[in-house]
């Protein structure tokens, strides 16, 4: 028995190690897959999803799925064998006493899976509430200066409190139902134990069973109790994992509206032409651009003038296919931009965005985004063209100065 105990310990540690390894590896690949999927979507689809939703699915949702996979491999695959194994062993000792097991286990299964069916969609709503909280937090942090400038702190705090209270209420509702698992499990199992002891005592008195067999049956029922308590606690985690997994799966089911063209090269360098081009953003009621016609030839410079929100940036975004026209077409060198592969199209276009975006890393790393193989001389020459070399060289570490995000 001591030897079997040592073997059991070794098996348990090994199982936990490999379960954790598999769960972490699965989550890492899942994050990578979600990121690749999101980067392949059009800007319109990304706008529809929302930044906060994407962040929640990449972090909180996948973490819940990771925990679910880990515990499933460690416990969920083992508990049914113990439960049904104990029932079979009980029948091998005494069929009449085994009926208690045969009744108890299905009743427990109905309770466990019934609560799981109720709470799974509720956990999905809770995660949607997390999306809203994250969105509100992101808005307040990025717009802190504006909020203070207009003395809107109290209003924003109140709006955040409402979102937070709504999330808390949702979590309490699902928590109340999930909390029923343990007491219901205990009640059903203890009723089964009472029936077992009562019928066992009668059969011992009648001489059909020995006291040792009754103790064995009681131990089998106790084993079932322990496993089902584990299972009841596990169901809460698995239910969350299923709800979060459905949200992650929803990302993979989105079909990108960007269809790659087949033209991979075009040596001509000439014109950009808009023919009746119109643009409508996702969920918008009217076009942002309507029936735009103009052309720009090689060597010409064009300035687009208009008030805030008139569509200047939207117009430019149609050329590299950040957004696709809903009507008309955009031609580059006489070829519709939709007919180019994304690599061929973006090789022909250089863009300086309105808002400077810096990534965590050194200045040199940021400047090599356009050309990973750029030499130091090329990096410095580009910085001089942008009138940036003068202040970069004054920094303590120069081009090796580490920048934070943004």
ZALO-333540 format. One record per residue (C-alpha): residue in three letters; x negated, y, z negated. Coordinates in Angstrom, 3 decimals. Example, Ala and Ser with C-alpha at 12.3 -4.5 7.8 and 13.67 -1.06 7.14 Angstrom:
! residues 2
{ALA; {-12.300; -4.500; -7.800}},
{SER; {-13.670; -1.060; -7.140}},
! end
This chain:
! residues 406
{UNK; {0.000; 0.000; 0.000}},
{UNK; {-2.927; 2.342; -0.765}},
{UNK; {-4.393; 1.499; 2.655}},
{UNK; {-1.080; 2.247; 4.376}},
{UNK; {-0.866; 5.528; 2.433}},
{UNK; {-4.325; 6.563; 3.736}},
{UNK; {-3.364; 5.565; 7.309}},
{UNK; {-0.138; 7.584; 6.966}},
{UNK; {-2.110; 10.646; 5.814}},
{UNK; {-4.548; 10.382; 8.738}},
{UNK; {-1.659; 9.978; 11.219}},
{UNK; {0.210; 12.963; 9.734}},
{UNK; {-2.859; 15.255; 9.940}},
{UNK; {-3.617; 14.090; 13.504}},
{UNK; {0.008; 14.623; 14.569}},
{UNK; {0.074; 18.141; 13.087}},
{UNK; {-3.238; 19.046; 14.768}},
{UNK; {-2.118; 17.936; 18.229}},
{UNK; {1.382; 19.408; 17.806}},
{UNK; {-0.135; 22.801; 16.944}},
{UNK; {-2.607; 22.553; 19.837}},
{UNK; {0.136; 21.710; 22.336}},
{UNK; {2.468; 24.444; 21.040}},
{UNK; {-0.195; 27.168; 21.228}},
{UNK; {-1.323; 26.030; 24.691}},
{UNK; {2.266; 25.914; 25.923}},
{UNK; {2.956; 29.430; 24.608}},
{UNK; {-0.227; 30.765; 26.252}},
{UNK; {0.742; 29.315; 29.647}},
{UNK; {4.304; 30.558; 29.224}},
{UNK; {3.112; 34.131; 28.535}},
{UNK; {0.844; 33.951; 31.573}},
{UNK; {3.719; 32.718; 33.724}},
{UNK; {6.101; 35.429; 32.481}},
{UNK; {3.486; 38.127; 33.125}},
{UNK; {2.865; 36.856; 36.669}},
{UNK; {6.621; 36.770; 37.294}},
{UNK; {7.148; 40.314; 35.984}},
{UNK; {4.267; 41.713; 38.046}},
{UNK; {5.846; 40.154; 41.146}},
{UNK; {9.201; 41.915; 40.672}},
{UNK; {10.176; 45.139; 42.387}},
{UNK; {10.209; 48.382; 40.400}},
{UNK; {14.011; 48.396; 40.656}},
{UNK; {14.200; 44.981; 38.949}},
{UNK; {11.697; 46.040; 36.280}},
{UNK; {13.775; 49.177; 35.647}},
{UNK; {16.902; 47.012; 35.262}},
{UNK; {15.221; 44.663; 32.767}},
{UNK; {13.774; 47.479; 30.665}},
{UNK; {10.328; 47.716; 29.078}},
{UNK; {11.529; 46.866; 25.561}},
{UNK; {13.236; 43.665; 26.768}},
{UNK; {10.119; 42.558; 28.628}},
{UNK; {7.908; 43.174; 25.572}},
{UNK; {10.305; 41.259; 23.283}},
{UNK; {10.407; 38.278; 25.622}},
{UNK; {6.608; 38.257; 25.947}},
{UNK; {6.057; 38.427; 22.174}},
{UNK; {8.887; 37.613; 19.749}},
{UNK; {10.802; 35.232; 22.044}},
{UNK; {7.747; 33.205; 23.072}},
{UNK; {6.538; 33.058; 19.444}},
{UNK; {9.897; 31.542; 18.454}},
{UNK; {9.624; 29.022; 21.315}},
{UNK; {6.091; 28.151; 20.155}},
{UNK; {7.329; 27.454; 16.611}},
{UNK; {10.182; 25.357; 18.014}},
{UNK; {7.840; 23.226; 20.147}},
{UNK; {5.459; 22.732; 17.213}},
{UNK; {8.146; 21.593; 14.777}},
{UNK; {9.905; 19.478; 17.417}},
{UNK; {6.737; 17.485; 18.054}},
{UNK; {5.972; 17.195; 14.332}},
{UNK; {9.403; 16.454; 12.867}},
{UNK; {12.263; 16.236; 15.351}},
{UNK; {10.772; 13.264; 17.191}},
{UNK; {10.059; 11.438; 13.915}},
{UNK; {13.191; 11.997; 11.839}},
{UNK; {15.635; 10.044; 14.079}},
{UNK; {13.371; 6.949; 13.907}},
{UNK; {13.280; 7.122; 10.102}},
{UNK; {17.049; 7.715; 9.824}},
{UNK; {18.128; 4.943; 12.190}},
{UNK; {15.325; 2.659; 10.974}},
{UNK; {16.608; 3.002; 7.400}},
{UNK; {20.150; 2.232; 8.579}},
{UNK; {18.983; -0.924; 10.411}},
{UNK; {17.040; -2.059; 7.339}},
{UNK; {20.117; -1.445; 5.159}},
{UNK; {22.201; -3.678; 7.447}},
{UNK; {19.483; -6.343; 7.265}},
{UNK; {19.900; -6.416; 3.459}},
{UNK; {23.698; -6.242; 3.281}},
{UNK; {26.178; -5.519; 6.076}},
{UNK; {28.954; -4.314; 3.770}},
{UNK; {26.657; -1.793; 2.031}},
{UNK; {25.242; -0.755; 5.404}},
{UNK; {28.704; 0.566; 6.362}},
{UNK; {28.052; 3.514; 4.003}},
{UNK; {25.059; 4.380; 6.173}},
{UNK; {27.017; 3.913; 9.396}},
{UNK; {29.666; 6.414; 8.211}},
{UNK; {27.297; 8.929; 6.587}},
{UNK; {24.899; 9.383; 9.528}},
{UNK; {27.518; 10.282; 12.216}},
{UNK; {29.216; 12.746; 9.820}},
{UNK; {25.829; 14.384; 9.181}},
{UNK; {25.119; 14.528; 12.928}},
{UNK; {28.438; 16.300; 13.560}},
{UNK; {27.643; 18.907; 10.875}},
{UNK; {24.052; 19.517; 12.054}},
{UNK; {24.778; 19.745; 15.779}},
{UNK; {28.045; 21.651; 15.204}},
{UNK; {26.220; 24.395; 13.313}},
{UNK; {23.505; 24.380; 15.994}},
{UNK; {26.114; 24.885; 18.745}},
{UNK; {27.649; 27.825; 16.851}},
{UNK; {24.380; 29.587; 15.961}},
{UNK; {22.508; 29.254; 19.302}},
{UNK; {24.438; 32.062; 21.102}},
{UNK; {24.345; 34.127; 17.906}},
{UNK; {20.546; 33.953; 17.846}},
{UNK; {20.582; 35.221; 21.447}},
{UNK; {22.531; 38.294; 20.281}},
{UNK; {20.054; 38.820; 17.438}},
{UNK; {17.164; 38.871; 19.919}},
{UNK; {19.108; 41.365; 22.052}},
{UNK; {19.319; 43.517; 18.905}},
{UNK; {15.536; 43.239; 18.565}},
{UNK; {15.310; 44.589; 22.143}},
{UNK; {17.331; 47.655; 21.149}},
{UNK; {15.266; 48.276; 18.009}},
{UNK; {12.054; 48.006; 20.023}},
{UNK; {13.414; 50.383; 22.670}},
{UNK; {14.426; 52.966; 20.054}},
{UNK; {11.067; 52.646; 18.257}},
{UNK; {9.178; 53.047; 21.535}},
{UNK; {11.182; 56.137; 22.472}},
{UNK; {10.611; 57.759; 19.071}},
{UNK; {6.871; 57.043; 19.020}},
{UNK; {6.213; 58.180; 22.597}},
{UNK; {8.495; 61.233; 22.231}},
{UNK; {7.465; 62.245; 18.705}},
{UNK; {6.260; 65.694; 19.825}},
{UNK; {9.521; 66.459; 21.627}},
{UNK; {11.613; 65.226; 18.677}},
{UNK; {9.723; 67.509; 16.290}},
{UNK; {9.802; 70.446; 18.698}},
{UNK; {13.615; 70.325; 18.739}},
{UNK; {13.899; 69.440; 15.017}},
{UNK; {15.774; 66.235; 15.880}},
{UNK; {14.122; 64.019; 13.242}},
{UNK; {17.313; 63.547; 11.201}},
{UNK; {19.418; 62.702; 14.260}},
{UNK; {16.870; 60.176; 15.537}},
{UNK; {16.514; 58.602; 12.065}},
{UNK; {20.302; 58.223; 11.914}},
{UNK; {20.396; 56.649; 15.407}},
{UNK; {17.625; 54.246; 14.397}},
{UNK; {19.480; 53.410; 11.167}},
{UNK; {22.608; 52.504; 13.155}},
{UNK; {20.652; 50.166; 15.446}},
{UNK; {18.846; 48.644; 12.473}},
{UNK; {22.093; 48.133; 10.527}},
{UNK; {23.641; 46.444; 13.570}},
{UNK; {20.689; 44.049; 13.831}},
{UNK; {20.832; 43.350; 10.083}},
{UNK; {24.554; 42.552; 10.301}},
{UNK; {23.962; 40.123; 13.192}},
{UNK; {21.152; 38.411; 11.286}},
{UNK; {23.325; 38.107; 8.178}},
{UNK; {26.161; 36.495; 10.160}},
{UNK; {23.920; 33.853; 11.699}},
{UNK; {22.094; 33.451; 8.373}},
{UNK; {25.333; 32.733; 6.503}},
{UNK; {26.263; 29.954; 8.928}},
{UNK; {22.721; 28.494; 9.027}},
{UNK; {22.630; 28.521; 5.207}},
{UNK; {25.510; 26.010; 5.150}},
{UNK; {23.228; 23.271; 6.536}},
{UNK; {21.394; 22.361; 3.332}},
{UNK; {24.353; 22.255; 0.907}},
{UNK; {26.569; 20.382; 3.384}},
{UNK; {23.777; 17.869; 4.013}},
{UNK; {23.256; 17.341; 0.267}},
{UNK; {26.999; 16.899; -0.365}},
{UNK; {27.464; 14.308; 2.390}},
{UNK; {24.343; 12.325; 1.452}},
{UNK; {25.188; 12.356; -2.270}},
{UNK; {28.717; 11.147; -1.526}},
{UNK; {27.110; 8.350; 0.509}},
{UNK; {24.793; 7.518; -2.427}},
{UNK; {27.774; 7.455; -4.846}},
{UNK; {29.651; 5.047; -2.568}},
{UNK; {26.512; 2.909; -2.196}},
{UNK; {25.905; 2.679; -5.982}},
{UNK; {29.585; 1.954; -6.676}},
{UNK; {29.940; -0.791; -4.048}},
{UNK; {26.452; -2.112; -4.927}},
{UNK; {27.378; -2.410; -8.621}},
{UNK; {30.533; -4.334; -7.766}},
{UNK; {28.612; -6.703; -5.466}},
{UNK; {25.844; -7.234; -8.067}},
{UNK; {28.517; -8.088; -10.661}},
{UNK; {30.073; -10.514; -8.179}},
{UNK; {26.643; -12.072; -7.584}},
{UNK; {26.487; -11.140; -3.859}},
{UNK; {23.510; -8.762; -4.304}},
{UNK; {20.546; -8.510; -6.621}},
{UNK; {19.640; -5.347; -8.506}},
{UNK; {16.415; -5.118; -6.444}},
{UNK; {18.411; -5.063; -3.188}},
{UNK; {20.602; -2.221; -4.525}},
{UNK; {17.459; -0.250; -5.429}},
{UNK; {16.096; -0.902; -1.911}},
{UNK; {19.350; 0.360; -0.374}},
{UNK; {19.238; 3.432; -2.631}},
{UNK; {15.660; 4.156; -1.491}},
{UNK; {16.679; 3.864; 2.151}},
{UNK; {19.479; 6.362; 1.555}},
{UNK; {17.003; 8.682; -0.229}},
{UNK; {14.660; 8.434; 2.772}},
{UNK; {17.512; 9.509; 5.014}},
{UNK; {18.225; 12.417; 2.640}},
{UNK; {14.609; 13.639; 2.792}},
{UNK; {14.473; 13.408; 6.594}},
{UNK; {17.814; 15.129; 7.078}},
{UNK; {16.817; 17.973; 4.743}},
{UNK; {13.744; 18.434; 6.944}},
{UNK; {15.957; 18.193; 10.012}},
{UNK; {18.442; 20.722; 8.627}},
{UNK; {15.674; 23.261; 8.026}},
{UNK; {14.180; 22.439; 11.407}},
{UNK; {17.494; 22.977; 13.211}},
{UNK; {17.440; 26.678; 12.245}},
{UNK; {14.022; 27.096; 13.902}},
{UNK; {14.967; 24.966; 16.914}},
{UNK; {18.206; 26.927; 17.390}},
{UNK; {16.244; 30.184; 17.484}},
{UNK; {13.745; 28.591; 19.873}},
{UNK; {16.532; 27.429; 22.225}},
{UNK; {18.146; 30.898; 22.255}},
{UNK; {14.783; 32.593; 22.875}},
{UNK; {13.836; 29.958; 25.453}},
{UNK; {17.011; 30.758; 27.400}},
{UNK; {16.006; 34.443; 27.447}},
{UNK; {12.523; 33.585; 28.707}},
{UNK; {14.028; 31.217; 31.293}},
{UNK; {16.194; 34.133; 32.452}},
{UNK; {13.030; 35.964; 33.553}},
{UNK; {11.875; 33.007; 35.669}},
{UNK; {15.311; 32.760; 37.310}},
{UNK; {15.114; 36.322; 38.664}},
{UNK; {14.349; 36.208; 42.374}},
{UNK; {12.029; 39.013; 43.423}},
{UNK; {13.648; 41.376; 45.901}},
{UNK; {10.210; 42.014; 47.456}},
{UNK; {9.730; 39.775; 50.486}},
{UNK; {6.159; 39.655; 51.734}},
{UNK; {5.479; 40.478; 55.380}},
{UNK; {3.098; 38.505; 57.573}},
{UNK; {0.854; 41.290; 58.937}},
{UNK; {-2.428; 41.000; 57.058}},
{UNK; {-4.539; 43.523; 58.991}},
{UNK; {-4.109; 46.541; 61.200}},
{UNK; {-7.113; 48.543; 62.367}},
{UNK; {-5.138; 51.572; 63.509}},
{UNK; {-5.228; 54.650; 61.265}},
{UNK; {-2.486; 56.992; 62.271}},
{UNK; {0.967; 57.954; 61.170}},
{UNK; {3.435; 57.707; 58.349}},
{UNK; {7.011; 57.999; 59.570}},
{UNK; {10.386; 58.034; 57.795}},
{UNK; {13.443; 57.131; 59.871}},
{UNK; {16.775; 57.716; 58.149}},
{UNK; {15.265; 56.472; 54.863}},
{UNK; {17.579; 56.350; 51.828}},
{UNK; {16.865; 55.175; 48.276}},
{UNK; {19.204; 54.197; 45.487}},
{UNK; {17.876; 53.147; 42.089}},
{UNK; {19.262; 50.120; 40.256}},
{UNK; {22.663; 50.741; 38.614}},
{UNK; {22.801; 54.278; 40.125}},
{UNK; {26.097; 55.541; 41.527}},
{UNK; {24.572; 57.572; 44.365}},
{UNK; {21.418; 57.792; 46.471}},
{UNK; {18.343; 59.578; 45.130}},
{UNK; {17.157; 60.125; 48.720}},
{UNK; {19.498; 60.294; 51.664}},
{UNK; {18.690; 60.005; 55.371}},
{UNK; {15.095; 61.345; 55.260}},
{UNK; {13.396; 61.883; 58.652}},
{UNK; {9.825; 63.126; 59.164}},
{UNK; {6.421; 61.949; 60.373}},
{UNK; {2.838; 62.799; 59.438}},
{UNK; {0.007; 62.212; 61.888}},
{UNK; {-3.626; 61.467; 61.180}},
{UNK; {-5.494; 64.496; 59.868}},
{UNK; {-2.363; 66.386; 58.830}},
{UNK; {-1.642; 67.411; 55.255}},
{UNK; {1.920; 67.669; 54.018}},
{UNK; {3.284; 69.211; 50.849}},
{UNK; {6.685; 68.167; 49.495}},
{UNK; {8.300; 70.902; 47.411}},
{UNK; {11.372; 70.607; 45.204}},
{UNK; {12.708; 70.923; 41.693}},
{UNK; {12.415; 68.317; 38.953}},
{UNK; {14.383; 65.213; 39.905}},
{UNK; {14.759; 66.193; 43.565}},
{UNK; {13.060; 62.972; 44.709}},
{UNK; {9.448; 63.984; 45.491}},
{UNK; {7.901; 61.043; 43.630}},
{UNK; {10.646; 58.697; 44.860}},
{UNK; {9.778; 59.644; 48.438}},
{UNK; {6.096; 58.834; 47.955}},
{UNK; {6.921; 55.559; 46.175}},
{UNK; {8.612; 54.255; 49.335}},
{UNK; {5.319; 54.207; 51.288}},
{UNK; {3.511; 51.546; 49.167}},
{UNK; {6.844; 49.702; 48.609}},
{UNK; {7.061; 50.431; 44.908}},
{UNK; {10.733; 50.755; 45.838}},
{UNK; {12.392; 49.580; 49.046}},
{UNK; {14.744; 51.719; 51.114}},
{UNK; {18.409; 50.769; 50.955}},
{UNK; {18.940; 52.224; 54.440}},
{UNK; {16.632; 53.222; 57.289}},
{UNK; {12.935; 52.366; 57.378}},
{UNK; {9.443; 53.595; 56.520}},
{UNK; {6.743; 53.043; 59.165}},
{UNK; {2.974; 52.977; 58.629}},
{UNK; {0.993; 53.077; 61.864}},
{UNK; {4.226; 52.346; 63.712}},
{UNK; {4.926; 49.165; 61.712}},
{UNK; {7.639; 48.816; 59.065}},
{UNK; {5.989; 48.655; 55.620}},
{UNK; {8.122; 45.566; 54.883}},
{UNK; {6.236; 43.667; 57.605}},
{UNK; {2.853; 44.068; 55.879}},
{UNK; {1.550; 41.735; 53.195}},
{UNK; {1.172; 43.631; 49.917}},
{UNK; {-2.646; 43.403; 50.068}},
{UNK; {-2.816; 44.746; 53.627}},
{UNK; {-0.381; 47.573; 52.830}},
{UNK; {-2.107; 48.757; 49.663}},
{UNK; {-5.551; 48.611; 51.300}},
{UNK; {-4.386; 51.417; 53.622}},
{UNK; {-3.034; 53.661; 50.851}},
{UNK; {-4.695; 55.656; 48.079}},
{UNK; {-2.521; 57.062; 45.284}},
{UNK; {-3.192; 59.538; 42.495}},
{UNK; {-0.219; 59.213; 40.096}},
{UNK; {1.336; 62.176; 38.299}},
{UNK; {0.620; 60.638; 34.926}},
{UNK; {-2.912; 59.497; 34.199}},
{UNK; {-2.932; 55.939; 32.868}},
{UNK; {-5.994; 54.636; 31.022}},
{UNK; {-6.477; 51.059; 29.862}},
{UNK; {-8.255; 49.901; 26.717}},
{UNK; {-11.952; 49.498; 27.566}},
{UNK; {-14.890; 51.638; 28.612}},
{UNK; {-14.732; 54.594; 31.018}},
{UNK; {-16.816; 52.564; 33.472}},
{UNK; {-14.316; 49.655; 33.322}},
{UNK; {-11.425; 52.037; 34.039}},
{UNK; {-13.236; 53.580; 36.999}},
{UNK; {-13.922; 50.155; 38.506}},
{UNK; {-10.221; 49.363; 38.860}},
{UNK; {-10.332; 50.422; 42.505}},
{UNK; {-13.512; 48.451; 43.203}},
{UNK; {-14.714; 45.806; 40.752}},
{UNK; {-18.099; 45.597; 42.515}},
{UNK; {-18.815; 49.348; 42.425}},
{UNK; {-22.388; 50.249; 41.449}},
{UNK; {-23.208; 52.789; 38.743}},
{UNK; {-24.174; 55.280; 41.468}},
{UNK; {-20.744; 54.897; 43.107}},
{UNK; {-18.964; 55.287; 39.756}},
{UNK; {-20.925; 58.484; 38.972}},
{UNK; {-20.323; 59.850; 42.494}},
{UNK; {-16.555; 59.290; 42.110}},
{UNK; {-16.602; 60.994; 38.695}},
{UNK; {-18.420; 64.012; 40.181}},
{UNK; {-15.841; 64.288; 42.954}},
{UNK; {-13.147; 64.386; 40.255}},
{UNK; {-15.127; 66.959; 38.208}},
{UNK; {-15.242; 64.451; 35.340}},
{UNK; {-18.977; 63.670; 35.211}},
{UNK; {-19.788; 66.850; 33.294}},
{UNK; {-17.681; 65.991; 30.229}},
{UNK; {-18.236; 62.197; 30.427}},
{UNK; {-22.021; 62.657; 30.105}},
{UNK; {-21.486; 64.801; 26.983}},
{UNK; {-19.762; 61.903; 25.183}},
{UNK; {-22.007; 59.948; 22.741}},
{UNK; {-21.913; 56.745; 24.835}},
{UNK; {-21.362; 58.382; 28.229}},
{UNK; {-19.746; 56.008; 30.723}},
{UNK; {-19.771; 53.246; 28.088}},
{UNK; {-17.458; 55.224; 25.784}},
{UNK; {-14.618; 52.932; 24.726}},
{UNK; {-11.110; 54.303; 25.365}},
{UNK; {-7.921; 53.302; 23.599}},
{UNK; {-4.756; 52.483; 25.546}},
{UNK; {-3.383; 55.531; 27.466}},
! end
